[in-house]
């Protein structure tokens, strides 16, 4: 018999979802404008711009497993993951503003170094928040459908945040005649909004969330104390990856899809400027992508309840790949028709976000039941590292395509004419390449074997164990 699900209050669901204002803002705005800021305002060469963004993200990938281990140890010793989340929420707005505060007149090398260091600090603050934030759902409820509900509303807020930051950020930047000032105002406003959303989410973790994952034992501090903490965090993260086949399959699929969406995100401004010949069209691209996602996200919850999360995830991925493939026609016939397949991709994107995020706590609780270890933070660290790597490499792939097709960088106020090969490369990077990556993600997903009955069995066993302990 399935165990009764713990129903989460609306307040908990709402506050957890609000944290995705931070996730959506940080994932969207730098991916959308940072490479463009480097190449077309600061005069940094395309490959160098890609290297700056990627290097900062690589650092993020390196520290995420360590942060995950630290989060598990903080939960074991203090009963809370909150401290790291608070540090990240307070520090991120400062780093984000500094990233876009390059002094006008600096040369490309100095400008690139400035952006790199500031963005490095910003990414570190984001990881301090995001890793424990990802770990919380497995501890808040053990219910298969209740986790889908929690993550569905998180993705609703996430998609709204993507819309607001993706559409509003460039509009705010464009409201100023001085490009440098426009970027700085955009960064200050966006950073404050991101930080506020993160602070709200920290309030659901003032103490240990109601349950260990699926009734598993509470996490124990890693051996070796603080001196061995860094290595212990990596050991715990990679141990989780080794022992959980469902986690490897789900993570592989999510990383490939992050690479695809990161590529499209970084390419949107270039598509607007050089393919559609309207720099402000990036706002319409984002509205077309995100408005359907906001409306459709609750429908994916119904799909998951009917056919299972994993099958719903496959359906969303196939739909996205088909929509992306159709946009290759931009090479020969650029025009407003592109907003229709972008809208279809947005509807699919909602499922590609909400369903794997709802599957992750199932993976964590399943592992906790099988191994006797509660390592939600370690799973969250590896997951965040993979997601970050995928999104970062998406921007890197774009810059490689730009360089190979002859893209011409420029500085603020200087107009250039791109060669036809560069314009075609932008269109292909926005369509065929993401479609291939999403198709490849389905190969990885074939290794995911967890079903509703597995999670219900885990929850039932955990409840029985708790009853025996109480008796």
C-alpha positions in Angstrom: 0.0 0.0 0.0 1.3 3.5 -0.9 2.2 5.6 2.1 0.0 8.6 2.7 1.6 11.7 1.3 2.4 14.7 3.6 0.5 17.6 2.1 2.7 20.7 2.0 1.1 24.0 3.0 0.5 26.7 0.5 2.9 28.9 2.3 5.8 26.4 2.0 5.0 25.8 -1.7 4.8 29.5 -2.3 8.0 30.5 -0.5 10.0 27.6 -2.1 8.7 28.7 -5.6 9.7 32.3 -5.0 13.3 31.2 -4.7 13.2 30.5 -8.4 13.1 34.2 -9.0 16.8 34.0 -8.2 17.3 30.8 -10.2 15.5 32.2 -13.2 17.1 35.6 -13.1 20.7 34.3 -12.8 20.2 31.6 -15.3 18.6 33.9 -17.8 20.1 37.4 -17.8 23.9 36.5 -17.9 23.2 33.8 -20.5 21.3 36.3 -22.6 23.4 39.4 -22.5 26.9 38.7 -21.0 28.6 37.4 -24.2 26.9 40.1 -26.2 28.1 42.7 -23.6 31.6 41.5 -23.9 31.7 41.3 -27.7 29.5 44.3 -28.7 30.1 46.8 -25.9 33.5 46.0 -24.5 35.1 44.9 -27.8 36.3 41.5 -26.5 36.9 38.9 -29.2 34.2 36.2 -29.5 36.4 33.3 -28.4 37.8 35.3 -25.5 34.3 36.3 -24.4 33.3 32.6 -24.4 36.4 31.8 -22.4 35.6 34.4 -19.8 32.0 33.1 -19.3 33.0 29.5 -19.4 35.9 29.9 -17.0 33.7 31.4 -14.3 31.2 28.6 -14.8 33.9 26.0 -14.6 34.7 27.3 -11.2 31.1 27.0 -10.3 31.1 23.3 -11.4 34.3 22.7 -9.3 32.8 24.1 -6.1 29.3 22.8 -6.3 30.1 19.2 -5.0 32.1 20.8 -2.1 29.2 23.1 -1.3 26.8 20.1 -1.3 29.0 18.2 1.2 29.2 21.3 3.4 25.4 21.6 3.3 24.9 18.0 4.4 27.4 18.5 7.3 25.7 21.8 8.3 22.3 20.0 8.4 23.9 17.2 10.6 25.5 19.6 13.0 23.1 22.6 13.2 19.9 21.1 11.8 19.8 23.7 9.0 21.0 24.4 5.5 20.1 28.1 5.8 23.4 29.8 6.5 24.9 29.1 3.0 21.6 30.1 1.4 21.7 33.4 3.2 25.3 34.2 2.3 24.6 33.6 -1.3 21.4 35.7 -1.3 23.1 38.7 0.2 26.3 38.5 -1.8 24.9 37.9 -5.3 23.4 41.3 -5.9 26.8 42.9 -5.2 28.7 40.7 -7.5 26.1 41.0 -10.3 26.2 44.8 -10.3 30.1 44.7 -10.4 30.0 42.3 -13.4 28.3 45.0 -15.5 30.2 48.0 -14.0 33.2 48.0 -16.2 34.7 51.4 -16.4 34.3 52.9 -19.9 37.5 53.2 -21.8 39.2 50.1 -20.5 40.8 48.0 -23.1 39.4 44.6 -24.1 41.9 42.6 -22.0 41.3 44.6 -18.8 37.5 44.6 -19.4 37.5 40.9 -19.9 39.5 40.3 -16.7 37.1 42.6 -14.7 34.0 40.7 -15.9 35.7 37.4 -15.2 36.5 38.2 -11.6 33.2 39.8 -10.8 31.2 37.0 -12.5 33.3 34.4 -10.6 32.2 35.9 -7.3 28.6 36.1 -8.4 28.6 32.5 -9.5 30.0 31.4 -6.2 27.2 33.2 -4.3 24.7 31.6 -6.6 26.0 28.1 -5.8 25.9 28.8 -2.1 22.2 29.3 -2.4 21.3 27.0 -5.2 22.9 23.7 -4.0 21.0 23.5 -0.7 17.9 24.9 -2.4 17.9 22.0 -4.8 18.3 19.5 -1.9 15.3 20.7 0.1 12.4 19.0 -1.8 13.5 15.5 -0.9 13.3 16.5 2.8 10.1 18.5 2.6 7.8 15.6 1.5 8.2 11.9 0.4 5.1 11.9 -1.8 5.5 11.1 -5.5 2.7 13.5 -6.6 3.4 16.0 -3.8 6.9 16.5 -5.1 5.5 17.1 -8.6 3.2 19.7 -7.1 6.0 21.5 -5.3 8.3 21.5 -8.3 5.5 22.5 -10.7 4.9 25.7 -8.9 8.6 26.3 -8.7 8.8 26.1 -12.5 5.7 28.4 -12.9 7.6 31.1 -11.0 10.8 30.1 -12.8 9.2 30.7 -16.2 7.7 34.0 -15.1 11.1 35.0 -13.8 12.7 34.1 -17.1 10.1 36.1 -18.9 10.6 39.2 -16.7 14.4 39.1 -16.7 14.7 38.0 -20.3 12.3 40.5 -21.7 12.7 43.3 -19.1 16.4 43.2 -18.8 17.2 44.2 -22.4 14.4 46.7 -22.3 15.8 48.4 -19.2 19.3 48.3 -20.8 17.9 49.9 -23.9 16.2 52.7 -22.0 19.5 54.5 -21.7 21.5 56.1 -24.5 24.8 55.2 -22.8 25.3 51.4 -23.2 27.6 51.2 -20.2 25.0 53.0 -17.9 22.2 50.9 -19.3 23.9 47.6 -18.5 24.8 48.9 -15.0 21.2 49.9 -14.1 19.9 46.6 -15.5 22.4 44.7 -13.3 21.6 46.6 -10.1 17.8 46.2 -10.5 18.0 42.6 -11.5 20.5 41.8 -8.8 18.3 43.2 -6.1 15.3 41.3 -7.4 17.3 38.0 -7.5 18.6 38.5 -4.0 15.1 39.2 -2.6 13.7 36.0 -4.1 16.5 34.0 -2.6 16.0 35.5 0.8 12.3 34.5 0.8 13.2 30.9 0.0 15.7 30.7 2.9 12.7 31.0 5.3 11.6 27.4 4.6 14.9 26.0 6.0 15.3 27.6 9.4 15.6 24.1 10.8 15.7 20.6 9.4 12.8 20.2 7.0 10.2 17.9 8.5 11.5 14.6 7.2 14.8 13.0 6.3 14.6 11.8 2.7 12.3 8.8 2.6 12.9 8.2 6.3 16.6 7.7 5.9 19.0 8.2 8.8 20.1 11.8 9.4 23.3 12.7 7.7 26.5 12.3 9.7 29.4 14.8 9.5 32.1 13.5 7.2 35.2 12.1 8.8 38.2 14.3 9.0 36.5 17.4 10.3 36.9 20.7 8.5 40.4 19.9 7.3 39.1 17.1 5.2 35.8 18.8 4.3 36.7 19.9 0.8 37.8 16.4 -0.3 35.0 14.8 1.6 32.5 16.9 -0.3 33.8 15.6 -3.7 34.0 12.0 -2.4 30.4 12.1 -1.3 29.2 13.7 -4.5 31.0 11.2 -6.7 30.0 8.3 -4.5 26.3 9.3 -5.0 26.9 9.4 -8.7 28.5 6.0 -8.8 25.9 4.1 -6.8 22.8 5.6 -8.3 22.1 4.5 -11.9 18.8 6.6 -12.0 20.8 9.7 -11.0 23.4 9.2 -13.7 20.7 8.7 -16.3 18.6 11.7 -15.2 21.7 14.0 -14.8 23.0 13.1 -18.2 19.8 14.0 -19.9 19.5 17.2 -17.9 23.0 18.3 -18.7 22.5 17.8 -22.4 19.3 19.7 -22.3 20.9 22.5 -20.3 23.6 22.7 -23.1 20.8 23.0 -25.7 18.8 25.6 -23.8 22.0 27.5 -22.9 23.0 27.6 -26.5 19.6 29.0 -27.5 19.6 31.5 -24.6 23.0 32.9 -25.5 22.0 33.0 -29.2 18.7 34.8 -28.8 20.2 38.3 -28.8 22.3 37.4 -31.9 19.2 36.0 -33.7 17.3 39.2 -32.9 20.1 41.5 -34.1 21.5 39.7 -37.1 18.9 37.3 -38.3 15.7 39.2 -37.6 17.5 42.6 -38.0 15.8 44.0 -34.9 17.8 44.2 -31.7 14.6 44.7 -29.7 13.1 41.5 -31.1 14.8 39.6 -28.3 11.9 40.7 -26.1 9.3 39.2 -28.4 11.4 36.0 -28.6 11.3 35.7 -24.8 7.6 36.5 -24.6 6.9 33.8 -27.2 9.0 31.3 -25.4 7.9 31.9 -21.8 4.2 32.9 -22.0 3.2 29.4 -23.2 5.4 27.8 -20.6 3.6 29.7 -17.8 0.3 28.5 -19.0 1.3 24.9 -19.8 3.4 24.0 -16.7 0.4 22.9 -14.6 -0.7 20.7 -17.5 2.6 18.8 -17.3 1.7 18.0 -13.7 -1.5 16.4 -14.9 0.5 14.5 -17.6 2.9 13.2 -15.0 0.1 12.1 -12.7 -1.5 10.1 -15.6 1.5 8.5 -17.4 4.4 9.1 -15.0 7.1 11.8 -14.8 9.6 10.0 -16.9 7.2 9.4 -19.8 6.0 13.0 -19.6 9.7 14.1 -19.7 10.3 12.2 -22.9 7.2 13.7 -24.5 8.2 17.2 -23.6 11.8 16.6 -25.0 10.5 15.2 -28.3 8.2 18.2 -28.8 11.0 20.6 -28.0 13.4 18.9 -30.5 10.8 19.0 -33.3 10.1 22.7 -32.7 13.8 23.6 -32.6 14.5 21.7 -35.9 11.8 23.6 -37.7 13.6 26.9 -37.0 16.5 26.0 -39.3 14.4 27.7 -42.0 15.7 31.0 -40.5 18.7 30.4 -42.7 16.7 30.9 -45.9 13.6 32.8 -44.7 14.0 34.9 -41.6 10.8 36.4 -40.4 8.1 36.8 -37.7 6.9 33.2 -38.3 9.7 32.0 -36.0 7.6 33.1 -33.0 5.2 30.2 -33.5 7.8 27.3 -33.2 9.4 29.3 -30.3 6.0 29.2 -28.5 5.8 25.4 -29.1 9.3 25.1 -27.7 8.3 27.1 -24.7 5.4 24.8 -23.9 7.8 21.8 -24.2 10.4 23.6 -22.1 8.0 23.8 -19.2 7.9 20.0 -19.0 11.6 19.7 -19.6 12.2 21.8 -16.4 9.4 20.7 -14.0 9.5 17.0 -14.6 13.2 16.2 -14.1 13.3 18.5 -11.1 10.4 16.5 -9.6 12.2 13.3 -10.5 15.4 14.4 -8.7 13.9 14.1 -5.1 12.6 10.7 -6.0 16.1 9.7 -7.0 17.5 11.1 -3.7 14.9 9.4 -1.5 15.4 6.1 -3.4 19.1 6.2 -2.8 18.6 7.1 0.8 16.4 4.1 1.4 18.8 1.8 -0.4 22.1 3.0 1.0 21.0 4.2 4.4 22.7 7.6 3.7 21.0 11.0 3.5 23.1 12.9 1.1 20.6 15.3 -0.5 23.2 18.1 -0.4 25.7 15.9 -2.3 23.2 15.1 -4.9 22.2 18.7 -5.2 25.9 19.7 -5.6 26.5 17.3 -8.4 23.2 18.2 -10.0 23.9 22.0 -9.9 27.4 21.4 -11.2 26.0 19.5 -14.2 23.3 22.0 -14.9 25.8 24.9 -14.7 28.3 23.1 -17.0 25.5 22.5 -19.5 24.4 26.1 -19.6 28.0 27.4 -19.6 29.0 25.2 -22.5 26.0 26.3 -24.4 27.5 29.8 -24.5 30.9 28.3 -25.4 29.4 26.3 -28.3 27.8 29.6 -29.6 31.1 31.5 -29.5 32.9 28.6 -31.3 30.2 28.7 -34.1 30.6 32.5 -34.2 34.3 32.3 -34.6 34.2 29.5 -37.2 31.6 31.4 -39.3 33.5 34.7 -39.3 31.5 36.8 -36.8 32.9 40.3 -36.4 33.0 41.7 -32.8 32.6 45.5 -32.2 32.7 48.1 -29.5 29.9 50.4 -28.3 28.8 52.9 -31.0 30.6 51.1 -33.8 28.4 49.4 -36.6 29.6 46.4 -38.5 28.1 44.3 -41.2 28.2 40.5 -40.5 29.0 38.1 -43.4 26.3 35.8 -44.6 28.2 32.8 -43.2 28.0 34.3 -39.6 24.3 35.0 -39.9 23.7 31.4 -41.1 25.8 30.1 -38.3 23.7 32.0 -35.7 20.5 30.4 -37.2 21.9 26.9 -37.1 23.2 27.3 -33.6 19.7 28.3 -32.6 17.9 25.4 -34.2 19.6 22.2 -35.5 22.3 22.0 -32.8 19.9 22.3 -29.8 17.6 19.7 -31.5 20.4 17.2 -31.8 21.5 17.7 -28.2 18.0 17.1 -26.9 17.7 14.0 -29.0 20.9 12.8 -27.5 19.5 13.4 -24.0 16.8 10.8 -24.6 19.5 8.2 -25.1 20.7 8.9 -21.6 17.2 8.9 -20.2 16.7 5.3 -21.3 18.7 4.3 -18.2 16.2 5.8 -15.8 14.2 2.9 -14.3 12.4 4.5 -11.3 8.6 4.4 -11.5 5.8 5.6 -9.2 5.5 2.1 -7.5 9.2 2.2 -6.6 8.8 5.6 -4.8 5.6 4.5 -3.1 7.3 1.4 -1.9 10.2 3.5 -0.5 7.8 5.8 1.3 5.8 2.9 2.7 8.9 1.2 4.0 10.0 4.5 5.6 6.7 5.0 7.3 6.7 1.5 8.6 10.2 2.1 10.0 9.1 5.3 11.7 6.1 3.5 13.3 8.4 0.7 14.6 10.8 3.3 16.0 7.9 5.2 17.7 6.5 2.0 19.2 
